[in-house]
């Protein structure tokens, strides 16, 4: 009786292990630099495609817009 329970438990564990996906680390290779550009529908005003300095300035502006301290001061 106990042997049968152990066998069923071992089979259940074995089947559960077979169905698990591999957890290997992988990254996607981006073909282009982030500042190279996107389609016009996704471009923020004031940003020039291909210009790294313009891209960095736009990212700084966007990050500053998410800063609660500067947003609260601007709303007063």
N, CA, C and O of each residue as an XYZ file, in Angstrom:
304
protein
N       0.830     -1.198      0.000
C       0.000      0.000      0.000
C       0.870      1.256      0.000
O       0.663      2.150     -0.820
N       1.844      1.331      0.914
C       2.713      2.503      0.996
C       3.588      2.585     -0.251
O       3.865      3.676     -0.749
N       4.021      1.430     -0.754
C       4.835      1.403     -1.974
C       4.074      1.971     -3.162
O       4.645      2.661     -4.007
N       2.792      1.677     -3.220
C       1.956      2.177     -4.313
C       1.807      3.704     -4.215
O       1.846      4.388     -5.238
N       1.638      4.239     -3.016
C       1.514      5.688     -2.806
C       2.816      6.387     -3.183
O       2.806      7.446     -3.810
N       3.944      5.778     -2.792
C       5.252      6.353     -3.128
C       5.441      6.351     -4.642
O       5.936      7.329     -5.201
N       5.055      5.272     -5.308
C       5.171      5.183     -6.764
C       4.306      6.238     -7.446
O       4.759      6.883     -8.391
N       3.094      6.424     -6.995
C       2.198      7.435     -7.574
C       2.750      8.837     -7.346
O       2.694      9.677     -8.245
N       3.282      9.098     -6.158
C       3.870     10.408     -5.862
C       5.091     10.656     -6.738
O       5.275     11.764     -7.243
N       5.927      9.635     -6.922
C       7.119      9.779     -7.767
C       6.723     10.045     -9.215
O       7.345     10.872     -9.881
N       5.711      9.366     -9.705
C       5.234      9.602    -11.070
C       4.664     11.011    -11.219
O       4.887     11.664    -12.239
N       3.941     11.478    -10.223
C       3.372     12.828    -10.280
C       4.476     13.880    -10.298
O       4.401     14.848    -11.056
N       5.495     13.695     -9.468
C       6.621     14.640     -9.437
C       7.372     14.586    -10.761
O       7.765     15.622    -11.298
N       7.571     13.392    -11.281
C       8.270     13.237    -12.560
C       7.531     13.900    -13.702
O       8.151     14.546    -14.547
N       6.229     13.753    -13.743
C       5.442     14.390    -14.801
C       5.415     15.908    -14.650
O       5.422     16.629    -15.648
N       5.386     16.389    -13.434
C       5.392     17.836    -13.208
C       6.719     18.438    -13.654
O       6.746     19.543    -14.197
N       7.809     17.732    -13.434
C       9.127     18.235    -13.832
C       9.271     18.255    -15.348
O       9.955     19.126    -15.886
N       8.647     17.323    -16.040
C       8.750     17.282    -17.505
C       7.990     18.429    -18.158
O       8.365     18.868    -19.246
N       6.947     18.917    -17.530
C       6.133     19.970    -18.121
C       6.638     21.368    -17.845
O       6.079     22.333    -18.366
N       7.677     21.505    -17.041
C       8.180     22.831    -16.688
C       9.066     23.380    -17.800
O       9.874     22.650    -18.375
N       8.914     24.661    -18.099
C       9.733     25.302    -19.124
C      11.127     25.577    -18.577
O      11.309     25.777    -17.376
N      12.092     25.585    -19.462
C      13.466     25.891    -19.066
C      13.558     27.340    -18.612
O      12.922     28.214    -19.202
N      14.338     27.605    -17.574
C      14.461     28.943    -17.015
C      15.847     29.514    -17.294
O      16.507     30.029    -16.391
N      16.277     29.421    -18.528
C      17.589     29.941    -18.896
C      17.498     31.433    -19.165
O      16.481     31.929    -19.651
N      18.560     32.134    -18.847
C      18.599     33.579    -19.074
C      18.888     33.842    -20.549
O      19.810     33.263    -21.124
N      18.104     34.706    -21.145
C      18.349     35.080    -22.533
C      17.922     36.529    -22.724
O      17.029     37.029    -22.041
N      18.569     37.175    -23.650
C      18.234     38.559    -23.960
C      17.971     38.685    -25.444
O      18.468     37.893    -26.246
N      17.191     39.681    -25.801
C      16.939     39.954    -27.211
C      17.959     40.969    -27.696
O      18.211     41.976    -27.034
N      18.529     40.706    -28.824
C      19.502     41.623    -29.411
C      18.733     42.695    -30.169
O      17.947     42.395    -31.067
N      18.968     43.936    -29.798
C      18.330     45.054    -30.482
C      19.193     45.415    -31.683
O      20.402     45.608    -31.549
N      18.583     45.505    -32.842
C      19.334     45.756    -34.069
C      19.812     47.191    -34.191
O      20.821     47.449    -34.849
N      19.122     48.115    -33.582
C      19.465     49.527    -33.749
C      19.568     50.198    -32.384
O      19.025     49.711    -31.392
N      20.264     51.306    -32.354
C      20.376     52.090    -31.123
C      19.029     52.729    -30.801
O      18.253     53.001    -31.717
N      18.727     52.977    -29.522
C      17.423     53.537    -29.155
C      17.155     54.900    -29.777
O      16.002     55.245    -30.034
N      18.197     55.672    -30.022
C      17.994     57.023    -30.541
C      17.891     57.060    -32.060
O      17.745     58.139    -32.633
N      17.965     55.896    -32.733
C      17.875     55.882    -34.196
C      16.477     56.225    -34.699
O      16.332     56.726    -35.815
N      15.468     55.971    -33.914
C      14.150     56.436    -34.316
C      13.103     55.353    -34.390
O      13.395     54.160    -34.307
N      11.884     55.800    -34.548
C      10.727     54.922    -34.666
C       9.829     55.498    -35.745
O      10.145     56.516    -36.361
N       8.718     54.837    -35.961
C       7.759     55.385    -36.927
C       7.241     56.721    -36.404
O       7.239     56.969    -35.198
N       6.808     57.568    -37.315
C       6.386     58.923    -36.952
C       5.263     58.953    -35.920
O       5.144     59.923    -35.171
N       4.447     57.920    -35.870
C       3.330     57.907    -34.921
C       3.812     57.829    -33.474
O       3.073     58.182    -32.555
N       5.045     57.369    -33.266
C       5.545     57.175    -31.911
C       6.592     58.200    -31.511
O       7.201     58.070    -30.450
N       6.814     59.204    -32.324
C       7.866     60.186    -32.065
C       7.294     61.355    -31.270
O       6.263     61.921    -31.634
N       7.975     61.712    -30.182
C       7.556     62.846    -29.358
C       7.958     64.146    -30.044
O       8.981     64.192    -30.728
N       7.172     65.195    -29.871
C       7.538     66.473    -30.486
C       8.841     67.009    -29.899
O       9.076     66.901    -28.696
N       9.678     67.583    -30.746
C      10.942     68.138    -30.298
C      12.088     67.146    -30.311
O      13.192     67.472    -29.873
N      11.848     65.948    -30.803
C      12.884     64.926    -30.848
C      13.256     64.651    -32.291
O      12.385     64.439    -33.136
N      14.554     64.656    -32.573
C      15.043     64.406    -33.928
C      15.600     62.990    -33.998
O      16.463     62.626    -33.200
N      15.117     62.191    -34.940
C      15.572     60.804    -35.073
C      17.045     60.760    -35.450
O      17.494     61.520    -36.308
N      17.794     59.873    -34.813
C      19.204     59.690    -35.112
C      20.136     60.585    -34.312
O      21.354     60.422    -34.392
N      19.599     61.523    -33.545
C      20.420     62.450    -32.766
C      20.449     61.976    -31.312
O      19.443     62.054    -30.607
N      21.605     61.485    -30.873
C      21.717     60.930    -29.523
C      21.499     61.999    -28.457
O      20.842     61.736    -27.449
N      22.034     63.189    -28.662
C      21.866     64.267    -27.685
C      20.409     64.660    -27.521
O      19.942     64.890    -26.405
N      19.690     64.736    -28.639
C      18.261     65.056    -28.593
C      17.487     63.956    -27.867
O      16.566     64.233    -27.099
N      17.873     62.704    -28.123
C      17.214     61.574    -27.470
C      17.441     61.631    -25.959
O      16.510     61.428    -25.180
N      18.694     61.909    -25.542
C      18.997     61.992    -24.110
C      18.245     63.141    -23.446
O      17.764     63.000    -22.321
N      18.140     64.281    -24.139
C      17.394     65.417    -23.586
C      15.914     65.068    -23.434
O      15.288     65.427    -22.437
N      15.355     64.368    -24.424
C      13.948     63.967    -24.360
C      13.727     62.990    -23.206
O      12.711     63.071    -22.516
N      14.667     62.069    -22.989
C      14.545     61.119    -21.880
C      14.646     61.838    -20.534
O      13.932     61.488    -19.594
N      15.524     62.839    -20.431
C      15.625     63.625    -19.190
C      14.316     64.362    -18.923
O      13.829     64.381    -17.792
N      13.747     64.970    -19.970
C      12.484     65.697    -19.830
C      11.369     64.754    -19.394
O      10.558     65.093    -18.533
N      11.337     63.575    -19.993
C      10.305     62.600    -19.647
C      10.464     62.126    -18.200
O       9.479     62.001    -17.472
N      11.704     61.864    -17.789
C      11.944     61.428    -16.414
C      11.594     62.534    -15.429
O      11.047     62.260    -14.361
N      11.901     63.773    -15.773
C      11.585     64.894    -14.888
C      10.071     65.065    -14.764
O       9.579     65.476    -13.713
N       9.338     64.758    -15.817
C       7.883     64.831    -15.771
C       7.270     63.787    -14.859
O       6.129     63.934    -14.420
N       8.021     62.730    -14.571
C       7.536     61.684    -13.679
C       7.987     61.907    -12.241
O       7.640     61.122    -11.359
N       8.748     62.957    -11.994
C       9.232     63.287    -10.659
C       8.115     64.018     -9.908
O       7.702     65.106    -10.310
N       7.639     63.431     -8.838
C       6.505     63.999     -8.096
C       6.816     65.362     -7.485
O       5.928     66.208     -7.378
N       8.068     65.584     -7.083
C       8.420     66.863     -6.466
C       8.357     68.000     -7.478
O       7.855     69.077     -7.161
N       8.854     67.781     -8.678
C       8.816     68.855     -9.672
C       7.406     69.032    -10.229
O       7.028     70.148    -10.588
N       6.625     67.967    -10.309
C       5.251     68.079    -10.808
C       4.390     68.868     -9.828
O       3.561     69.675    -10.248
N       4.574     68.648     -8.539
C       3.781     69.356     -7.531
C       4.109     70.844     -7.543
O       3.215     71.673     -7.370
N       5.368     71.191     -7.744
C       5.763     72.600     -7.789
C       5.199     73.283     -9.028
O       4.844     74.461     -8.979
N       5.114     72.560    -10.130
C       4.606     73.143    -11.369
C       3.093     73.348    -11.316
O       2.574     74.227    -12.005
N       2.381     72.567    -10.524
C       0.924     72.658    -10.463
C       0.443     73.760     -9.543
O      -0.735     74.116     -9.592
N       1.304     74.316     -8.706
C       0.878     75.349     -7.754
C       0.673     76.670     -8.429
O       0.314     77.648     -7.774
